[in-house]
C-alpha cells in the first residue's frame, strides 16, 4: 500500500489572474471571469492545496456571504443553467494528490481535483484502472467533476459511472463543514451515502475533496465491431440482438452512422467474441476494426458527443425503445431549416445526445425546446450541456420540473441555506 499526501499552501490570485497562471480554460463559463453582478468587480480565485484549505475557503466565503463557483478542469461549466457571476471561484486543481493505493484490495484514495487521465497513469503499473471513459477525459476532467456532473462514457454499460465506483467520500459543505461518508474498503458501507447526493449536483451542494474508489483489472485487450446503420430503428435492433446474446459487450453505441460494439478481456476471449458476433441474426455485416481504426472510432465518438463552439448539445435519458420516435421527431424539427442535427445514442442505456449546428440562436432554442418536450413526453429527462451564444435568452436551460423537486429544494435548503454554491445552476427549479 502506498500513501502520498504532502502539505501545501493556500494560493489566492488577484481578481483577474487565475491562481495557476495563464488564462482560464477556453471552455470556462463566462461567470468565471465576468464582473460580479451589481459590483463591476471580477471574482477572486482561490486554489486550495489540501482539505483544510478547501474548508477554510468555503468557511471564509460563508462568513462573508459570498457566492461560490467550484471549478475543476472547466469541461462542464456550461452544463445546466448559467451560474450568476460568483464572488469567489474555488479551483480544485490543487487537490490532485494520490492519498493511498491498495492494489490487493482493489481500492485507491485520491484528492478529487486529480484528472482522470492522471489516475489511470498511476494505476496502470499495477494492472488496474478506474473503468470510466467519459468524453471529457481528454480535456482534463477531474474525478470530483465527473462525480458532480454524473458523467460517464460508453463503458457505463458494464461498470456504471464514477458514483457507482465510490466507496467513500470527503466533502466540504457550503458552510465549510467537512463531511465524510463510506470508508476506504469495499465492505465498509457505514454512514449516509453523501457521494450519491453529489452525483449530478453540478457543484450546487458543495465541494468534493477526496474520493475512495473501487478499481478494476486493466483489460488485456479490446476489440470493436462496426455495423453500418444510418437508421435509429436498425441500430436499436442490432443493439438488442447483441445484448440478448451471451457475448457480454462492454459498450454498444450508435454514432448516427454506425453501431460500435466493444468487447474486452484477454486477447483470446475478446477476439473470440468478436468472431462469434456476426453469427447473431442482424449482425452479419459487422466488421472488426483494427487497433488504429478502433481508437479513431471511439475518439471520434467522444468528439462528436462533446460538440464544438457554436453548437448546442442536449443530453437525454429515456427508455431505449424511445430512440426511433425521438429520431423521427428531430428530423421533423430540422427539416427545411438551416439547423443541422446529429443524434448519438448509448443504445443499451437509452442515453441520447443531440448536437445542433448551423442556423441562429432562436432556431436552436426552438429546436431544443421542442425536442426536449418530446423527451419528457416519453418519460425521460434532459440536460443542456452546451449552447451557442444567444440560446439562453430564447429558451429555458431546464425543462419541466421533476417530480422530486420538493425533495431537491429541501436538500438545497439543508446543505446550502444561503444558496451560495453555483447560484442559478438549477434555475428556475431552485
C-alpha positions in Angstrom: 0.0 0.0 0.0 1.4 3.4 -0.9 0.5 6.7 0.6 1.3 10.2 -0.6 -0.1 13.4 0.9 2.4 16.2 1.2 1.4 19.5 2.7 0.8 22.6 0.6 -0.3 26.2 0.9 -3.4 28.0 0.0 -2.9 30.2 -3.0 -5.2 33.1 -3.8 -4.8 35.1 -7.0 -5.9 38.6 -7.9 -9.3 39.1 -9.4 -8.2 38.9 -13.0 -5.5 36.2 -12.9 -6.1 32.5 -12.2 -4.0 31.1 -9.4 -2.4 28.5 -11.7 -1.2 31.2 -14.1 -2.3 32.0 -17.6 -5.9 32.4 -18.9 -8.9 30.4 -17.7 -9.8 27.3 -19.7 -11.3 28.1 -23.1 -14.4 26.2 -22.1 -14.8 28.2 -18.9 -18.2 29.7 -18.2 -18.5 33.4 -18.7 -19.3 33.6 -15.0 -15.8 32.6 -14.1 -14.4 35.8 -15.5 -17.3 38.1 -15.7 -18.0 41.0 -13.3 -19.9 40.2 -10.2 -23.5 41.4 -10.7 -24.0 44.8 -9.2 -20.3 45.4 -8.3 -18.4 45.6 -11.5 -15.7 43.5 -9.8 -14.2 40.3 -11.1 -14.4 37.3 -8.8 -11.4 36.3 -6.7 -9.9 32.9 -7.4 -8.7 30.6 -4.7 -6.7 27.4 -5.2 -6.6 25.3 -2.1 -3.9 22.5 -2.0 -5.4 20.4 0.8 -8.6 19.5 2.7 -8.1 22.1 5.5 -7.5 24.9 3.0 -10.6 23.9 1.0 -12.7 24.0 4.1 -11.2 27.4 5.0 -12.0 28.8 1.6 -15.7 27.8 1.9 -15.8 28.9 5.5 -14.5 32.3 4.6 -16.9 32.6 1.7 -19.8 31.7 4.0 -18.7 34.2 6.7 -18.6 37.0 4.0 -21.9 35.8 2.4 -20.1 35.4 -0.9 -21.3 33.2 -3.6 -19.0 30.4 -4.9 -18.4 28.6 -8.1 -16.4 25.4 -7.8 -14.2 24.8 -10.9 -12.2 21.7 -11.9 -10.9 21.5 -15.4 -13.7 23.6 -16.8 -15.0 20.8 -19.0 -18.6 21.1 -17.8 -19.1 24.7 -16.7 -21.8 25.2 -19.3 -24.0 22.3 -18.1 -27.4 23.3 -16.8 -28.4 27.0 -16.4 -25.8 29.8 -16.4 -24.4 30.5 -13.0 -24.9 34.0 -11.7 -21.5 35.8 -11.6 -19.8 34.4 -8.4 -17.9 36.3 -5.8 -15.3 33.5 -5.5 -14.1 30.8 -7.8 -12.6 27.8 -5.9 -10.3 25.9 -8.2 -9.8 22.2 -7.3 -6.7 21.7 -9.5 -4.5 22.0 -6.3 -6.3 19.0 -4.8 -4.6 16.5 -7.1 -2.7 14.0 -4.8 -2.7 10.3 -4.5 -3.6 9.5 -0.9 -3.5 5.7 -0.9 -3.5 2.8 -3.2 -4.1 -0.8 -2.0 -3.8 -3.0 -5.2 -4.5 -6.1 -3.2 -7.8 -4.6 -2.0 -8.6 -3.0 -5.4 -9.1 0.4 -3.9 -7.5 3.8 -4.3 -7.8 7.1 -2.4 -7.3 10.4 -4.2 -7.9 14.1 -3.9 -10.8 14.9 -6.2 -9.1 17.5 -8.2 -6.9 14.8 -9.8 -7.6 14.4 -13.6 -8.9 11.0 -14.6 -6.1 10.6 -17.1 -3.5 11.1 -14.3 -5.2 8.5 -12.1 -5.2 6.0 -14.9 -1.4 6.5 -15.4 -0.8 5.9 -11.7 -2.9 2.7 -11.7 -1.6 1.2 -14.9 1.7 -0.3 -13.4 -0.4 -2.4 -11.1 -2.6 -3.6 -14.0 -5.6 -1.7 -12.7 -7.8 1.2 -13.9 -10.9 3.2 -13.0 -13.3 1.9 -15.6 -14.9 5.1 -16.8 -14.3 6.7 -20.2 -16.2 10.0 -20.4 -15.9 12.2 -23.5 -14.5 15.0 -21.3 -11.5 12.9 -20.2 -9.2 14.3 -22.9 -10.0 17.8 -21.7 -8.6 17.0 -18.2 -11.9 16.2 -16.5 -11.3 15.7 -12.8 -12.6 12.9 -10.6 -14.7 15.2 -8.5 -16.0 17.0 -11.5 -17.0 13.7 -13.1 -18.9 12.8 -9.9 -20.6 16.2 -9.7 -21.6 16.0 -13.3 -22.7 12.4 -13.3 -20.7 12.0 -16.5 -19.6 8.6 -17.9 -18.7 7.1 -21.2 -19.6 4.1 -23.3 -18.4 1.5 -20.8 -21.1 2.7 -18.4 -23.0 -0.3 -19.8 -20.7 -2.6 -17.7 -19.3 -0.5 -14.9 -21.7 2.4 -14.3 -20.4 5.9 -13.6 -18.0 7.3 -11.1 -20.7 7.4 -8.5 -21.1 3.6 -8.8 -17.4 3.2 -8.0 -17.2 5.4 -4.9 -16.8 3.6 -1.6 -16.1 6.6 0.4 -16.1 10.4 0.0 -14.9 13.5 1.9 -16.9 16.6 1.1 -16.7 20.3 2.1 -20.2 21.7 2.5 -21.1 25.3 1.6 -20.5 26.5 5.2 -17.1 24.9 5.4 -18.1 21.8 7.3 -16.1 18.7 6.4 -18.4 15.7 6.0 -17.4 12.1 5.4 -19.3 9.1 4.2 -18.5 5.5 3.5 -14.9 4.2 4.1 -11.8 3.1 2.3 -12.5 -0.6 1.9 -15.2 -2.1 -0.3 -17.0 -3.9 2.6 -17.4 -0.6 4.6 -20.9 0.8 4.0 -21.4 2.8 7.2 -23.0 6.2 7.2 -25.1 8.1 4.7 -24.0 7.9 1.1 -23.3 11.6 0.5 -21.4 10.8 -2.7 -24.8 9.9 -4.3 -26.1 13.3 -3.3 -23.2 14.9 -5.1 -23.7 12.8 -8.3 -25.2 15.1 -10.8 -25.4 18.1 -8.5 -23.2 20.3 -10.7 -21.5 21.8 -7.8 -24.7 23.1 -6.1 -24.3 21.2 -2.8 -20.6 21.6 -2.0 -17.1 20.6 -3.0 -15.9 17.0 -3.4 -12.5 17.0 -1.8 -11.5 13.3 -1.6 -12.7 10.0 -3.0 -12.1 6.4 -2.2 -12.7 4.4 -5.3 -13.1 0.7 -6.3 -10.7 -0.1 -9.2 -10.8 -3.0 -11.7 -8.3 -5.1 -13.6 -7.0 -3.3 -16.7 -8.3 -5.3 -19.7 -5.6 -7.1 -21.7 -7.3 -6.4 -25.0 -10.3 -4.8 -26.6 -12.0 -5.5 -29.9 -14.6 -3.3 -31.6 -17.1 -4.3 -34.3 -18.7 -1.7 -36.5 -22.0 -2.2 -38.2 -23.3 0.4 -40.7 -26.7 1.8 -39.6 -27.9 5.2 -40.6 -31.4 4.4 -39.2 -32.2 4.6 -35.5 -34.5 1.6 -35.6 -31.9 -0.6 -37.3 -29.3 0.5 -34.8 -31.6 -0.4 -31.9 -32.4 -3.8 -33.4 -28.6 -4.5 -33.6 -28.1 -3.5 -30.0 -30.9 -5.7 -28.8 -29.5 -8.6 -30.7 -26.1 -8.4 -29.2 -27.4 -7.7 -25.7 -29.6 -10.8 -25.8 -26.6 -12.9 -26.7 -24.1 -14.4 -24.2 -21.2 -12.3 -25.6 -21.4 -9.5 -22.9 -20.2 -6.4 -24.7 -18.9 -3.6 -22.5 -20.2 -0.8 -24.8 -22.8 -0.5 -27.5 -23.0 2.9 -29.1 -24.6 4.5 -32.2 -22.8 7.5 -33.7 -25.6 8.2 -36.2 -23.9 6.3 -39.0 -22.7 3.0 -37.4 -23.2 0.9 -34.3 -20.0 0.3 -32.4 -19.9 -2.9 -30.3 -16.9 -3.3 -27.9 -15.6 -6.4 -26.2 -12.8 -6.6 -23.7 -10.9 -9.2 -21.7 -8.0 -11.4 -22.5 -6.8 -11.2 -26.1 -8.2 -14.6 -26.8 -11.6 -14.0 -25.3 -12.1 -10.6 -26.8 -11.1 -11.9 -30.3 -13.4 -15.0 -29.9 -16.4 -12.9 -29.1 -15.7 -10.6 -32.0 -15.6 -13.7 -34.3 -18.9 -15.0 -32.9 -20.9 -11.7 -33.0 -21.5 -11.7 -36.8 -23.3 -15.1 -36.4 -26.0 -13.3 -34.5 -29.0 -12.5 -36.7 -28.8 -8.9 -37.8 -25.1 -8.6 -37.2 -23.8 -10.5 -40.2 -22.4 -7.3 -41.8 -20.5 -6.2 -38.7 -16.7 -6.0 -39.2 -13.9 -5.9 -36.7 -11.8 -2.7 -36.7 -8.0 -2.9 -36.5 -6.4 -1.3 -33.5 -5.8 2.1 -35.1 -9.4 2.3 -36.6 -10.8 1.2 -33.2 -9.1 4.1 -31.4 -10.1 6.5 -34.0 -13.8 5.4 -33.9 -14.1 5.9 -30.2 -12.2 9.2 -30.2 -14.5 10.5 -32.9 -17.5 9.4 -30.9 -16.2 11.4 -27.9 -15.6 14.5 -30.1 -19.0 14.3 -31.7 -20.6 13.9 -28.3 -18.9 16.9 -26.8 -19.8 19.3 -29.6 -17.9 22.4 -30.6 -18.1 26.2 -30.1 -21.2 27.5 -31.8 -23.1 24.2 -31.4 -25.9 23.3 -28.9 -25.7 20.0 -27.1 -28.6 18.4 -25.2 -28.2 15.1 -23.4 -31.3 13.0 -22.8 -32.2 9.8 -20.9 -35.2 7.7 -21.9 -36.2 4.1 -22.3 -34.0 2.7 -25.1 -37.2 1.8 -27.1 -38.0 5.5 -27.4 -35.0 6.2 -29.7 -36.7 5.7 -33.1 -39.5 8.1 -32.2 -37.2 10.7 -30.9 -35.1 10.4 -34.0 -38.1 11.0 -36.2 -39.2 14.0 -34.1 -35.7 15.5 -34.5 -35.9 15.1 -38.3 -39.3 16.9 -38.3 -37.9 19.8 -36.3 -34.9 20.4 -38.5 -36.4 19.5 -41.9 -36.4 22.5 -44.3 -34.4 24.6 -41.7 -30.8 25.7 -41.7 -30.2 23.8 -38.5 -28.2 20.6 -38.8 -28.7 17.9 -36.2 -26.9 14.8 -35.3 -28.2 12.2 -32.9 -25.9 9.8 -31.0 -27.0 7.1 -28.5 -25.9 4.8 -25.9 -28.3 2.2 -27.2 -28.4 -0.1 -24.2 -28.9 2.6 -21.6 -31.1 5.0 -23.5 -28.7 7.9 -23.2 -29.0 10.1 -26.3 -27.1 13.2 -27.3 -28.4 15.8 -29.8 -25.9 18.2 -31.3 -27.3 21.2 -33.2 -25.3 23.3 -35.7 -26.0 26.0 -38.3 -28.9 28.3 -38.1 -29.2 31.0 -35.5 -29.8 31.1 -31.7 -33.5 31.4 -32.0 -33.7 28.3 -34.2 -31.5 26.3 -31.8 -33.7 27.4 -28.9 -36.9 26.4 -30.7 -35.5 23.0 -31.7 -34.0 22.1 -28.3 -37.2 23.1 -26.6 -39.5 21.1 -28.8 -37.2 18.0 -28.8 -36.8 18.2 -25.0 -40.6 18.3 -24.7 -40.7 15.1 -26.7 -38.2 13.6 -24.3 -40.3 14.5 -21.3 -43.5 13.1 -23.0 -41.5 9.9 -23.4 -40.9 9.8 -19.7 -37.3 10.9 -19.9 -35.2 13.8 -18.7 -32.7 16.1 -20.4 -29.7 18.3 -19.6 -28.4 21.2 -21.7 -24.6 20.8 -21.9 -23.6 23.4 -24.4 -25.3 26.2 -26.3 -24.4 28.7 -29.0 -24.4 32.3 -27.9 -27.9 33.7 -27.5 -29.8 30.5 -26.8 -30.2 31.3 -23.1 -32.2 34.4 -24.0 -34.6 32.4 -26.1 -35.0 29.1 -24.2 -35.1 27.8 -20.6 -32.0 25.7 -19.7 -34.1 23.2 -17.9 -37.4 21.6 -18.9 -40.4 20.7 -16.7 -39.6 20.3 -13.1 -39.0 16.7 -11.9 -41.4 15.0 -9.5 -38.7 15.1 -6.9 -38.5 18.9 -7.0 -39.7 19.3 -3.4 -37.1 16.9 -2.1 -34.4 18.7 -4.1 -35.4 22.1 -2.7 -35.4 20.6 0.8 -31.9 19.2 0.3 -30.7 22.6 -1.1 -32.1 24.4 1.9 -30.5 21.9 4.3 -27.0 21.8 2.7 -26.8 25.3 1.3 -29.4 27.5 3.0 -27.8 30.7 1.8 -27.9 29.5 -1.8 -24.2 30.3 -2.2 -22.9 27.4 -4.3 -23.4 27.7 -8.0 -26.3 30.1 -7.7 -28.7 29.8 -10.7 -27.3 26.5 -11.9 -30.7 24.8 -11.5 -32.9 27.9 -12.1 -35.8 28.1 -12.1 -36.1 24.9 -10.0 -34.1 26.3 -7.1 
